Amino acid sequence: MRQQLSAQIEPFGDTAVLIRWQQIIDPIVNAQVCALAADLGEHPLAGVLELVPSYSSLAVLLEPGFAAADELIARLRERLDQLEVSDDESARRLITVPVCYGGPEASDLREVSERTGLALEEVIARHTAPEYRVAMLGFLPGFPYLMGLDPRLSVARKLTPRVWVPAGSVAIGGSQTGIYPCESPGGWQIIGRTAAVLFDARSRPPALFCPGDRVRFRPISAKELPLAKVQIQ
């Protein structure tokens, strides 16, 4: 079991409670956020409408008119004090995403290569080597913020964001990597693309990823891109 970290629990407006750990991007902190969210999802408390986990906090949204905030905070504190976080990451889903890193699908790959001093092949090799962790979903429905990027690949976002980024674009923003689930503006450095569907409002659940999932990237050719499938274990 990982070390239990301290967290603050406080009202968050009139219809929510916020649980805040140390405000850093850290796998241990994020593991505790995900573990508490999973526990509350499996064993819900009265009055809780929705859970919104982030890197280092968990927003607990309440049903309209629910007025027992003090009692809920006490119950949340009990859950937090009893929380057990497993070190066994293999218990989490492993999602392997096929990515084309060449040609027009990777419009910023050469820029990342130049800014890091790494050859194009080395950028791809370093990006596909780690096993990432979905820290949170945000920005767009189904957009996964992934922890575990090789520090050598850390590059700043663009000074002027693009007005249009294709759906499925795999990109780097600072020390994070992620995938755009739909067409949108965006300022991250695009190094590849996947044909995977990250969000479909008609599906249950609608998002491909959930916080805590493990993710690997598998390089493929442009010819393979349209039909390459995500693998979930």
Helices and strands as residue ranges (DSSP letters): E 8-11, E 16-20, H 27-42, E 48-53, E 57-62, H 69-81, G 89-91, E 94-100, G 103-106, H 109-116, H 120-128, E 132-137, E 144-147, G 151-153, E 162-165, E 169-173, E 176-179, E 184-186, E 189-193, E 214-220, E 231-232
